[in-house]
Amino acid sequence: MQYNIYTIYDKTAEEFGPPFIAVNDGVAKREYKNLGIPEALKDEYELHVVGTYESKDGSVLPLDTFIIHTEEV
């Protein structure tokens, strides 16, 4: 099965956090929401998808990183 690889970018630290996998953007948004980031700090973080992971053969393919919009989260 193919999963997406996500990471959260911290604008203040100017770095990405540890990556995690999720089956789709909706699940990744739910994980992001479960982090409990205070509303006042939400502008300091961005959810990015950076690649794919294939569980059948263990392959990882990078993507040009792009932001997943989390305004509704």
Sequence and secondary structure as in RCSB ss.txt:
>XXXX:A:sequence
MQYNIYTIYDKTAEEFGPPFIAVNDGVAKREYKNLGIPEALKDEYELHVVGTYESKDGSVLPLDTFIIHTEEV
>XXXX:A:secstr
 EEEEEEEEETTTTEE   EEESSHHHHHHHHHHT   GGGGGGEEEEEEEEEETTT  EEEEEEEEE  TT 
